Amino acid sequence: MSRRAISPSSARERSSPVRSAPRSLRCSLSYAGVAAVVAAGALLLPAAPAQAYSACPANTECGWLFYSDPGHTHLVGGHTTNCQGVLQVWGVQQGYSHYIQNGCGGVS
């Protein structure tokens, strides 16, 4: 009795359900895969566009403070410019934000 050798590629083709499916079904499966990747990417993007940091007006300190809660009771980070024009970035820059702008009282 003779046995016929089966090449790995022909065995793979025979066992693949996608290969044996009709062309329209394969296209639908491809589109479903692309849609799944796009949906997963959308989940990883921020819900709102990032807020731009602007330059402080002269003789002011300003910037963004970041809180972990909507009531703004737990400060977790900041991106501010002090009265001397020094940028201060600290902690976590995400979550609930609040813009601050205060006069420097004649300090320059």
N, C-alpha and C positions, 0 to 999 in steps of 0.2 A: 504494500500500500504506500503510495507516495503522498508526501505532505507538501503542500505548496507554501512557501515562505510568504509571509505578509509583511510588507514594508511598514515601518512606523507611520509614515505619512498617510498611507491608504487606510490604516486602522483608525487613525485620528479623524480622518474625513468621514468614515462610516459611523463613528460613535458620536459625532457632533450633531446635536439637534438643530443648531442654527444652520449648518451646511445643508441639511436635508430639507429644511423648510422652504416654502415657495419664496421667490424673490421679493414679493410685496411684504411678506411677513418679516423677512430679514431687514428690509428698509425700515419697517415700523419699529423693530427691535433696536436698530441703530439710532433712530430718532428718539426713542425712549431713553437710551443710554446717554445721548447728548443732553436731553432735557434734565435727566437726573444730575448730571455734572453741573449744569447751569444752576439748577435749584440749590445744590450744595454750596456752590460759590456764592449765591445770593445770601445764604445764611451766614456766611463768614464776613460779609461786608457790613460796615457800620450802618445803623438805621438812618442816620442823618449825616449830611456832609460835615466835614470837620470845620470848626469855626476858625477863621483866620485871626492871627494875632496882629493887631495894628500897632503902630508907633504911638507912644503916649504924647499928648500935647505938651508943650513947654511948661515947666514948673508944676508937673503933676506926677503922681505915681499911679500906675494902672496895671491891669492884667486880669487873668482868670484864676479863680479859686475853684477847686474841685472837691466835691463832697460825695460820700458813699450812699447818702440817703436823700430822698426828695425834699425833706424838711430842712436841708442844709444845716444839720446839727453836728455831723462828724466830718471835719476837714481832713482830706487825705492827700492833697497836693496843690501845686500852684505853678503858674507861669506868669510872672509879674516883672515889671520894671520899676525900680525904686527912684527916688527923687534925684539921684546922681546919674541916672541913666543905665544903671547896672541891671542886666537881665538875671533874674533868679528863677531857676526851674528846679522843682523839688517834688518828691513823692510821686503819686499816680496822677497822670493827666487824662483821666477818663471818668465817666460817671456823670453826676449832676453838677453843672457848672454855673458860676455866677461871675459876671463882669464887675470889676471894681475900678473906680477912678476917684482919686482924692487929690486935693491941692497940697502942695508942699509947704505952704506957709512962709514963702520968701526964701526957702533953702534952695540953693542951686548947686 
